[in-house]
Amino acid sequence: MIRIVDEPRARTRRRTFHYVLEGGVLRHVSKYAVSHMVIGDEKAQRVEYYIPESVILGKYIYRFQFTNSGSFLTPYKALVRGTLDEFDWIPISEEELRELCFEIESRSVKNLLIEKDAYYVSMLREIEEFRERFHLSIGASQRVMDFMRDVKWGELSCLCQYPERQRKGCLEEVFKLIHQWWTLKLIHEALGVKEIENNVWFSEQGQKHPVSIFINDKGAYYTCWFEPQYVGEAPEDYKEPYTPIFGEKTVWKRPDLIVVKGRYKSLDDVENIDVLVECKNLEFEAWWKSGKVVREEIRPYYKIFKPRIFIIASMKPVPAFFKRVLENRGFCVVDGLYPGGHGVASFLEIIRRVLY
């Protein structure tokens, strides 16, 4: 019996997954196991899989790992000759890496990969062109940086995770953030960006410091925030949901993008917010949630941050009826916001009208 150990959870960001190459496709080792043992709890977990030698003997096994900090490491492979201790691990070449293909059974994961090619590859290409033009250094979350490094590398860092619901969650989160970064790029271009301070976009989600400070072709400064977090006592006129974990009267909210004319080092220094943008990259029904998003997210953002204009920037179509409902409540709705989408011109025009 061969014992192979996955580590799908750790108290750090470390994780390890193993796959067997079968007919040119990588199948997770659980498909070959006759039994397994889970060691640990929800926060830190190892899974030991027990596989008959005859089932995978002579086949290649692939190891995918993440470090304690969450960095995705170069995959390794080994020819199965016996127990795990006998494996001779060798790194995978760049050519082989690009040929790797995972067995995927989930329809939702397959659909996300179709959307990757339809939308997000173009977004990443435009972000890269923008980065090169301004000699930018970009600091984003680990999986987003994987995709910015190389689309195939980013795809592997999500798809190597198991079970498939974990793959789905990883892809959804990454694609959501890529849409936000691309929308941030649009804002810079709409306002005629000429120079970006320190040549850097750096995001630490939940922080009060800006992701970008830039000057435009008219000499005006602008400051942008990427998912800044507000935790504090609700305004007196606030009638929306509170944050139960902190007790009554406390709210904890994190909008997607905030843009203000002027140069600021912290969101705490800003008296009046010009533009707040909420990016929605899913189908309308998926983010609308029968109006829950308005009650628990959009209206609270409006009450707390009080922007001059609140833009809901949707990649997918928003039904005309619900668009009117939102606009009648004071929100500006732009759909079709993706490379080549019909909403791009409208979004640029709104940003220019308010801030340029």
Steps between C-alpha positions, in 0.01 A plus 500: 500500500630847408426787739470850349430802720318817391487810718191694385504727808766638730517770765715694255432515125700182440322231297596187306307299239590188300378383159562196281560540127256274318459519123637854484263621777579567866263313732498567873646217709167456682367335181746212552479460878321207663494684833612826656549658841439866592733638767434838660208740502342769280797734553783255438447173319699219340341222296680166467396300193574126482542371144578143384845492338369326188259790426761773449830312474696623198293819469608856570374678807501882511541712814361855522596712801446841655742652752411632846455844341275363225746509210440237233809284446622337181326160479703181535443152363627152581469155350318269741729209584379421851433691821504876529849494653636353178369777276768687308342845458612711204376851401272531198638683197329809358397305189340220701334744736310656210369159395356408841127437500282418802201270505203730568153366574330813630293685239543827693882468489487427127283809447746715694781384272290593197451847651874523563559487126199719417571786745791474739786423262424830322481686831836361605652595166375859532626522860841375385511757217412772752765372742768512231397847384545649848777262619270393782573266783175330600437342838181291513383181670699181436265332252442823305877545475523143368264594216683827436827309477354254247143383431597131492691535827199668661266232367717224647515672840119488520426167329756299698287552810253232603208429540336677207304744717840630613603550135174681430541732798859582404412582137197708600700711744789553257272597210310742725825673592631506142180679395560756776864557398395544138228747605765693698705520180195643316466770767862604455458519123170688522668773705796539264768348724844641426709379793439255786667584829791264579400297192309259717154350548503330837195348663461370851132421526335667795763773545441876504802589287435546124579254226599782265571875493539651155516830314321558170568700185349813661721481807220380729563235766274201562505236773351151468425234761461126439265330747565733795332390819282706730438370850330738735187646651219544251388852403194634683278470192614142432205258488667209321641168636767511771792264557387249766850387593584849631167569662217740426576836333826376346551449127778330308499569125752472216402654164686407181640830370500860625630795299559853630640809331810613688799338666440305822701252705206350689127466450459653847626833358223520238198712584296442183519193278449566131442155349432156646500207256360156577619245242276204417642232271240226553163449335242745637301232687817379674589837656152650535388227741132605499589854606723395791798672340317835512394459865828370639764641268410785264277712726738465798791610280303803389408595857850459639715644221252751350663520153403768249427217260463128561568281194396137478734365232369167372682279253179311416164651394273653763128458416335829404245486784763456772721760338214750534440394861864569588517825304180623669680447832786722389747243368665513159497161326740409219489149357699341220821612671768276350759544223306593187173515696232760426527638854862615480427830324220582747720423798785719372258785429353488852844503665611794284180694565534468877876534546686631195 
